[in-house]
Amino acid sequence: MFNFNHVTISVENLQKTIDFYKKFGFIIHKEYHDENVDIVMLKLNNMILEIFHYIQNNKLPDHSKDLNIDLKTIGNKHFGLGVKDIEMAKKFVEENKLNDNQIIINKGRLGKPYFFIKDPNGILMEIIEED
């Protein structure tokens, strides 16, 4: 009956954000623009990432930029991209300079290897190895 439809993020710099996600294979699906907001929907396979860029916006709180603190805070935390090979994904992120910090591959509680990076707005994105 239900299917996953989309995830929405609000960003400070629209073009920088679009350029970042395009490197992961996202393509522009739909757009809307008016005097208050730009909305761009990016698509990757069946996943839609809806990006809001308000002309007047509020900055991301500092606690949201720290994974160890943010996971304990009620609300949306991150979204994940699945990959077949976590080491190849790490190499891709490093070679394309898509992360400022050292990438550490962790083993999840459910046994899946993963790592986190931040987009240009400080929003957390998980890269996780799929079956």
Disulfide bonds with the S-S distance in Angstrom:
none
